[in-house]
């Protein structure tokens, strides 16, 4: 990525938080945003469970 592109992308992430965000946090946020935009990474909602536990089947015993 060009420097201009990185600076432009960082504006949306750290414009208001410049003084309270560490450089490493900004770097990780920019990398994550770039991966998501390139569709190399996806984010699931917080309640997403890719491996739900199996519930025991109800037995209809008489």
Secondary structure, DSSP 8 states (H G I E B T S, - for coil): --HHHHHHHHHHHHTTTTTTS-HHHHHHHHHHHHHHHTTS-----TT--TT-----------
